[in-house]
């Protein structure tokens, strides 16, 4: 069990640029989740996948955000035309399919918009 | 809609003391799960303890235990014999049965002093 891996750990970019983050879940986990955490707040749910299917999206996920999990393994989260308000920690988690399976979190990607 | 409230933004205790972190929640569901997650500085969030709402017995994990009061919608975390490594942000979270979205509180920053 190598844990959930996220890349990069930190991303600094100028407003208006596009950014993409990657998440590699625990290998046997079918479910993958993205959350956003702003300073001093708890994480907020963005979206989740079961295998390659995106089954739920939060209203926080505006049309500038897109998430994919093309082969049911790793996932990418892309933000287009970044805005100051996008500055946050983006957390990925994964879990097994089943009754009340706990979500295991990665270290997160911290995004800073200049 | 579900909400989770942690009313203590910060707490500080001496090593070896016992500390209790408060959490209240609101949900119209009868079946749900409650969690406490720990997020050490610059490290990934890890699950500390979980409670199924249909179970009356309070969950315990070594030095960590909960006081689950379903009628009062209260779910506090007690840490006994606190250690320096317990220093972290602690988040209370709620999961509706059948759902995948964790709803987090704002967090409590706990500092254990030597």
HADDOCK unambig.tbl for C-alpha pairs under 7 A between the chains (distance, minus, plus):
assign (segid A and resid 41 and name CA) (segid B and resid 106 and name CA) 4.70 0.50 0.50
assign (segid A and resid 41 and name CA) (segid B and resid 107 and name CA) 6.62 0.50 0.50
assign (segid A and resid 42 and name CA) (segid B and resid 91 and name CA) 6.85 0.50 0.50
assign (segid A and resid 42 and name CA) (segid B and resid 104 and name CA) 5.45 0.50 0.50
assign (segid A and resid 42 and name CA) (segid B and resid 105 and name CA) 5.57 0.50 0.50
assign (segid A and resid 42 and name CA) (segid B and resid 106 and name CA) 4.57 0.50 0.50
assign (segid A and resid 42 and name CA) (segid B and resid 107 and name CA) 5.94 0.50 0.50
assign (segid A and resid 43 and name CA) (segid B and resid 104 and name CA) 6.18 0.50 0.50
assign (segid A and resid 44 and name CA) (segid B and resid 103 and name CA) 6.97 0.50 0.50
assign (segid A and resid 45 and name CA) (segid B and resid 101 and name CA) 6.15 0.50 0.50
assign (segid A and resid 45 and name CA) (segid B and resid 102 and name CA) 6.84 0.50 0.50
assign (segid A and resid 104 and name CA) (segid B and resid 46 and name CA) 6.87 0.50 0.50
assign (segid A and resid 105 and name CA) (segid B and resid 44 and name CA) 6.31 0.50 0.50
assign (segid A and resid 105 and name CA) (segid B and resid 45 and name CA) 5.79 0.50 0.50
assign (segid A and resid 105 and name CA) (segid B and resid 46 and name CA) 6.83 0.50 0.50
assign (segid A and resid 106 and name CA) (segid B and resid 44 and name CA) 5.63 0.50 0.50
assign (segid A and resid 107 and name CA) (segid B and resid 43 and name CA) 5.83 0.50 0.50
assign (segid A and resid 107 and name CA) (segid B and resid 44 and name CA) 4.31 0.50 0.50
